[in-house]
């Protein structure tokens, strides 16, 4: 029975119909709940603006009231579908009222405005986002591979570790890596993290609004693969209290000016601007981040802005290569694993390019 079901799931439609399946993906009312539903298209589409808008019941996602529940999805980015394959696609969407107003939870709309500003366009902002996450056992919500109600040995052997007692969930990680590359996402690498059962993938370098689109779809693909494996993905910034590392979404960033000769001075000015808006950025960098940014476990204290070369205990880290070459990128280490990449990426661009403090 299982093999027949598997055969049907993997059925190649291309020989029998021109129709294809588009999975529309959007973000629900909590700002972290990824939703999706599928529809049939009558032929291939490569331009998101040529895809039909669609609607959903916003009262069931915490985004509308029952008496006026319709929310409209605007297709924004297309990816190949690693689950259905063939000509089938994944479509990243954002959400609007029937009158065309962006929902309060639609963070993409504001980000797109910032990224389309001529000064930002001219600077070609590049992002590389390091998405950390924790795999949990489904029924007990305890990290994968941990004894139920108990703890593994202390941190040390797990970071980039190898072995059944150190690398917990590698099949999910590798399946996700390949599925993202198939989809057309710029995943640049994966690794095991410091806490056992915690992993990281990196998306980038990607220009502008594309970083948010790609990270959200990479999260969606991860959730789907974990669903198949019967495992839960947690983006909580500190899933286990105590002497365990939290989970972040370190955001690497550069502009055209930073990548050119003398870029280190542009980087220093950008970091000064980030320091002036530290509180605003922290407020927008993810829920529960105060449990992670304690000044321990490779973090800076949440209330204090700091930066340094090769310093993983600073708010912002400048790499040794950047210092040596006098140009390059820097890493904002403050964002939590559950941050919204549309918010974080556009806010960094706004502060460093459009702010004239």
C-alpha positions in Angstrom: 0.0 0.0 0.0 2.8 2.4 1.0 4.6 1.9 -2.3 1.4 2.5 -4.3 0.8 5.8 -2.4 4.4 6.8 -2.9 4.1 6.1 -6.7 1.0 8.3 -6.9 2.6 11.1 -4.9 5.6 11.0 -7.3 3.4 10.7 -10.4 4.9 12.7 -13.3 2.0 14.8 -14.8 4.1 16.2 -17.7 3.3 13.3 -20.1 -0.4 13.4 -19.6 -1.5 17.1 -19.1 -0.3 20.7 -19.6 -1.7 21.5 -16.3 0.5 22.1 -13.3 0.2 22.6 -9.5 1.1 25.9 -7.8 1.5 25.9 -4.0 0.7 29.4 -2.7 2.7 30.1 0.5 2.0 33.0 2.9 2.6 34.0 6.5 -0.3 33.8 9.0 -1.3 36.0 11.9 1.4 35.1 14.4 4.1 36.3 11.9 5.8 32.9 12.1 3.1 30.5 11.0 3.7 29.5 7.4 0.5 28.6 5.5 0.0 27.1 2.1 -2.6 25.8 -0.3 -2.5 24.5 -3.9 -4.3 25.3 -7.1 -4.1 24.1 -10.7 -2.7 26.3 -13.5 -3.2 25.6 -17.2 0.4 26.0 -18.2 3.8 27.2 -17.1 4.2 30.7 -15.6 7.6 32.2 -14.9 6.6 35.8 -14.0 4.8 36.1 -10.6 2.7 39.1 -11.9 1.1 36.8 -14.5 -0.1 34.4 -11.8 -3.7 34.8 -10.6 -4.3 36.5 -7.2 -6.1 34.2 -4.8 -7.9 34.5 -1.5 -8.2 32.7 1.8 -10.2 32.8 5.1 -8.3 35.3 7.2 -10.5 34.6 10.2 -8.9 31.2 10.4 -5.3 32.6 10.5 -5.9 35.4 13.0 -5.8 38.0 10.2 -9.5 39.0 9.7 -12.9 38.8 11.4 -15.5 36.2 10.6 -17.9 38.8 9.1 -15.3 40.1 6.7 -12.9 37.3 6.4 -11.5 37.5 2.8 -7.8 38.1 2.5 -6.1 38.4 -1.0 -2.8 36.8 -1.9 -0.5 38.6 -4.3 2.1 36.2 -5.9 5.6 37.7 -5.5 8.2 35.0 -6.2 8.3 31.6 -7.9 10.4 28.6 -7.0 10.5 25.0 -8.4 8.6 22.6 -6.2 10.9 19.9 -4.8 8.0 17.8 -3.5 5.8 17.6 -6.7 8.7 18.3 -9.1 8.1 18.4 -12.9 6.7 21.9 -13.9 5.0 22.4 -10.5 5.9 25.5 -8.5 6.0 27.1 -5.1 4.7 30.7 -5.0 5.7 33.1 -2.2 2.8 35.5 -1.6 2.0 38.5 0.6 -1.4 39.4 1.9 -3.8 42.3 1.3 -7.4 43.4 2.1 -9.9 43.3 -0.8 -9.3 47.0 -1.2 -5.6 46.5 -1.7 -4.3 47.6 1.7 -1.4 45.4 3.0 -2.4 43.5 6.2 -0.5 44.6 9.4 1.3 41.2 9.3 2.4 41.9 5.7 6.0 42.9 6.4 7.1 42.4 2.8 5.1 45.4 1.5 7.1 47.9 3.6 10.4 46.1 2.8 9.7 46.3 -0.9 9.3 50.0 -0.6 12.7 50.4 1.1 14.4 48.1 -1.4 12.9 50.0 -4.4 14.2 53.4 -3.1 16.8 54.7 -5.7 19.5 55.1 -3.0 19.1 51.5 -1.9 18.9 50.2 -5.4 22.2 52.0 -6.3 23.9 50.3 -3.3 22.9 46.7 -4.3 22.6 45.4 -0.7 23.7 41.8 -0.4 22.5 39.5 2.4 23.6 36.2 3.8 21.4 34.9 6.5 22.4 32.1 8.9 19.2 30.4 10.0 19.6 28.3 13.1 16.8 26.0 14.2 16.1 23.1 16.6 14.6 19.8 15.7 12.2 18.5 18.4 10.6 15.1 19.0 7.0 15.5 17.9 5.0 14.3 21.0 7.2 15.6 23.8 8.6 18.8 22.2 12.1 17.9 23.5 15.2 18.1 21.2 15.7 15.2 18.8 18.0 12.5 20.1 17.8 13.8 23.7 16.7 11.3 26.4 13.0 12.2 27.1 13.0 14.5 30.2 16.8 14.2 30.4 19.9 15.8 29.0 22.8 14.7 26.7 26.4 15.4 27.6 27.5 19.1 27.8 28.2 21.2 24.7 31.5 20.7 22.9 31.4 17.7 20.6 28.2 18.6 18.7 29.2 21.7 16.7 29.9 20.3 13.2 30.0 16.9 14.9 29.9 13.5 13.3 28.5 10.3 14.7 25.1 8.9 15.9 25.5 10.5 19.4 26.5 13.9 18.0 24.7 14.6 14.7 21.0 14.3 15.5 18.8 14.7 12.5 21.3 14.8 9.6 19.0 13.1 7.1 16.4 16.0 7.5 19.2 18.6 7.1 20.6 17.0 3.9 17.2 16.5 2.4 16.5 20.1 3.1 19.8 21.3 1.6 19.2 19.5 -1.7 15.5 20.4 -1.9 16.4 24.1 -1.5 19.0 24.0 -4.2 16.4 22.2 -6.5 13.9 25.0 -5.7 16.4 27.6 -6.8 17.2 29.0 -3.4 20.8 30.3 -2.9 21.7 28.0 0.1 25.4 28.4 0.6 25.9 25.7 3.3 24.7 23.8 6.3 26.2 22.7 9.6 25.5 21.1 12.9 25.2 23.8 15.7 26.6 24.0 19.3 23.5 22.6 21.0 22.7 18.9 20.0 19.7 18.7 17.8 20.3 22.3 16.6 21.3 23.0 13.0 22.0 25.9 10.7 21.6 26.6 7.0 22.8 29.8 5.2 20.9 31.6 2.5 22.9 34.1 0.4 24.4 36.1 -1.0 21.0 37.4 -2.2 20.2 41.0 -3.3 17.5 43.0 -1.5 13.9 41.7 -1.1 15.0 38.3 -2.6 16.7 37.5 0.7 13.4 37.5 2.6 11.6 35.6 -0.2 14.2 32.9 -0.2 14.5 32.5 3.5 10.8 32.2 4.0 10.5 29.5 1.3 13.5 27.7 2.8 11.7 27.7 6.1 8.6 26.3 4.4 10.6 23.5 2.7 12.2 22.7 6.1 8.8 22.5 7.8 7.5 20.2 5.0 10.4 17.8 5.2 10.2 17.7 9.0 6.5 17.0 8.6 7.3 13.9 6.4 9.9 12.8 9.0 7.5 13.3 11.9 9.7 15.8 13.6 8.9 19.4 14.8 11.0 22.4 13.8 11.4 25.1 16.5 12.6 28.6 15.7 12.5 29.6 19.3 15.7 31.7 20.2 16.2 29.8 23.4 14.4 26.4 23.3 16.2 24.9 26.2 17.0 27.1 29.3 20.4 26.6 31.0 23.9 26.1 29.7 22.9 25.6 26.1 23.4 27.9 23.1 20.3 29.8 21.8 19.3 30.0 18.1 19.9 33.1 16.0 19.7 34.3 12.5 23.0 36.2 12.1 22.6 38.5 9.1 25.7 39.2 6.9 25.4 42.4 5.0 27.3 44.5 2.5 26.6 47.4 0.0 28.4 48.2 -3.2 30.3 51.0 -1.4 31.4 48.5 1.3 32.6 46.0 -1.3 34.8 48.6 -3.1 38.2 50.0 -2.2 38.0 51.9 1.1 34.8 50.0 2.1 36.0 49.5 5.7 35.3 53.2 6.4 31.7 52.8 5.0 31.3 49.8 7.2 32.4 51.7 10.3 30.0 54.5 9.5 27.2 51.9 9.0 28.0 50.3 12.4 27.8 53.8 14.1 24.3 54.3 12.6 23.2 50.8 13.8 24.4 51.7 17.3 22.3 54.8 17.4 19.2 52.8 16.5 20.1 49.7 18.7 16.8 49.7 20.7 14.6 50.0 17.6 16.5 47.1 15.9 16.3 44.9 19.0 12.6 45.5 19.2 12.2 44.2 15.6 14.7 41.4 15.7 12.5 38.6 17.0 10.3 37.5 20.0 12.0 36.1 23.1 15.4 37.4 22.1 16.1 38.6 25.6 16.4 34.9 26.6 19.1 34.4 24.1 21.1 37.7 24.1 22.5 37.4 27.6 26.2 38.1 27.0 26.9 34.4 27.3 26.9 31.6 24.7 28.5 33.7 21.9 26.1 36.6 22.3 26.3 40.3 23.3 24.1 41.5 26.1 20.7 42.7 24.7 21.0 46.2 26.2 24.6 47.0 25.1 25.7 47.6 21.5 29.3 46.5 20.7 31.3 45.6 17.7 34.7 44.0 17.0 36.8 42.1 14.6 36.3 38.3 14.7 34.4 38.8 18.0 31.5 36.4 18.4 30.5 38.0 21.7 29.8 41.4 20.0 26.5 42.7 18.6 28.2 43.2 15.2 31.2 41.2 14.0 33.6 42.3 11.3 35.6 39.4 9.8 39.4 39.2 9.7 39.3 39.1 5.9 37.3 42.3 5.7 39.7 44.1 8.1 42.7 42.8 6.2 41.4 43.7 2.7 39.9 47.0 3.8 36.5 46.2 2.3 33.8 43.5 2.4 30.8 42.8 4.7 29.9 42.7 8.3 27.6 40.4 10.4 24.7 41.6 12.6 24.6 38.9 15.3 21.6 40.3 17.1 18.6 38.8 15.1 16.8 35.9 16.7 16.1 32.6 14.8 12.4 33.6 14.7 13.0 37.1 13.1 11.2 38.1 10.0 13.8 38.4 7.2 11.7 41.1 5.4 11.9 43.3 8.6 15.5 42.7 9.4 17.0 43.0 5.9 15.0 46.2 5.1 15.7 47.8 8.4 19.4 47.3 8.1 19.3 48.9 4.6 17.1 51.7 5.9 19.4 52.5 8.8 22.7 52.2 7.0 21.7 53.7 3.6 18.7 56.0 4.1 19.4 57.3 7.6 21.4 60.5 7.6 22.2 60.6 11.4 
